[in-house]
Amino acid sequence: MKSILKFIIIMITINLYSQENVSFSNNGFIEFEDNEYKMKIYLVNNIEELMAFSNDYSTINSITEIQINEPISFFIVWTTSKDFVKLEYTSKLQEPNGNIDNLNFGKKLEIAEGKTLNNLYYKSSSYVTIIFDDYDDIGEYQFHIEVYCNDKLWQIFILEFNLKIIDI
C-alpha cells in the first residue's frame, strides 16, 4: 500500500509541471542534457568541500539518506555550448505529508551569469543547505529545483531522499 501511495504522490507532483521538462531521481543524482546545456545535480552532505573542487566532478558521492542534524544540499554542475549564460533556480522542499515549502522565499538564486568557455564544467555560484531537527517528520522528502535560462523555465529536477531515525 505504501509503494502505491508513493507512486501516486510522485505522479501528482510530476503532473503539477509540464511533462516534457521534468526529471525525477531517487538515487541522489540526476543528469539532463539538451542541445545547449548539460546539467548534473548531486545530493550531498559536504557542500563546503565540493565548493572547493576543481573540475573533477566524477568522484562526487551522492546520498539518498540523511539523519536528524545532518546537512543535505544539492550541488549543481553544468556545461554549455553557449558563449553567454544567465542561469538561475528556485528550490522547494516537498515533505512526506505532501506539503511543499519554498526554500529561498520564492526568489531565484544564481547558478551563473556571464561568459563561458565551450565544454568546460562550472559549479553553481549559490546553493541551499537544510538541516533537519527532531521536530521534522521522518520519511521521504523531495527537492524541486526549477532551473531558468534567461528568465525562462528550462528544466525542473526532482530529487528524492529519505530522512531516517538516527542509527545508534
N, C-alpha and C positions, 0 to 999 in steps of 0.2 A: 504494500500500500504506500509506504514511504517513497519508493522509487517512482511510482506513478504520480504522486503528488509533486515530486521534484521535477519530473518531466513536464507536467502541466505548468508549473511556475516558470520554468525555462522558456517554454513556448509562449506563454503570455508576455514575458519580458521581451523576447525577440520580436513578437508581434507589435509591441509598442513602437518599434522602429521599422523603417523600410527594410525589407528582407535583403535587398541587394548590397547594403553597406554595413552589415553586422557580422562580426566574427566572434565566436564563443570558444572558450577553452576552460577545462577543469584540470589541466595538468601544470599550471604555473607558468606557462609560456604560450605566447601567441605570435604569429607572424603573418603579415599581409603584404602583397606586392601587386602593383598595377604598372602601367606603362611609364609612370613618372616617379613613383616612390616605392621604397621597400621599408617596412617598419617592423621592429621586433619589440615586444613588451614582456618583461620578466617580473614575476612576483618574487620579491627578495626581502630579507630582513637585515641586510648590511649595506644600506644605500650610501652611507658615508664613504665606505671603502670603494664602492663602484664609481662614485663621482670622481675619484682619483685615477680611475682606469684610463689607459690609453685607448687603442683601437682593437685590442684582442678581446672581443665580446664572446668568443666561442667557449670560454671557460666559465661563464656565469652559471651558477647553480640556482635554479628556480625552486620555489617552495609551493606546497599546496596546503600545508597545515601550520598553524601557529598556536601558541598557548597564551593564556592571560599574561599581560605585562610584557609580551614580546612585540617588537615593532614589525610592521609589514608595510611595504612600499611597492609601487610599480616603477620599474626602471625602463625608460624608453630609449631605444637607439634606432637610427634611421639613416637612409641614404637616398639620394635623388639624382636624376639626370638633369634637373633644372639648375640654372645659374643663380637664381634668387628665390628665396622661400620666405613665407610667413606661415609658420605652423603654431597652432595653439590647441589647448584642450580644456575641457571641463571634466570633472570627475564626480561620480556619485557612488554611494555605497548602498547596496540592497541587503537588508538584514534577513535573517532566517524567517521572520514573520511576513516578509514581502514589502515592508516599508522601505522607501528609497529616500536617502538623505543626500543633499548637495554637500560636497566636501569643501569646496572653496567658495561657498556662498554664491554659487552660480556664475562667478567670474571666470573668464578664460585665463589660463596660465600659459606662459610662453614655453614652447618647445624650442623654437629657433626663429630668428628673423635676420635676413641678410644674405650675403653672397655665399655660395657653396662651391666646393670642388667636386667634380663628377666622380661618383662611385666611392667617395670617402665616407665612412660611417661617422655619425655625430651622435652625441647623447643629448637628451633634453636638458634645457637650462633650468628647469624647475621640476619639483616632484612633490608628492603628497605621501606622508607617513602617518599611520594610525597605530595607536597602542590601545588595546582593549583592556578593560579592568573587570573586577569581579561582578559588576552590575550588568555587563553585557551578556546577551544570550549566547549560549554555546550552540554551534551549528554551522550551516553553510551560508557564506556571505558571497557577494559579487561586487567587484569594482566595475562600474560602467564608465568607460573612458571615451568621450566624444572628441574626435580629432578634427580640427578645422584647418583648411588650406585657404589662405587669402579670404578669411571670414566666411567661407562656405563649408558646411559639414562635408567631410570627406569619408570618414570611416568611424564606426563605433566598435569598440573592443569590450567584450565582457569576459572578465577573468574570475573564476570561482575558486574559493578557498574555504577551508574548514577551521573554525575556532574550536579548540578542544580543551578539555579539562587538563590541568597541569599534571604531568606524569610525576609520580613520587617514587 
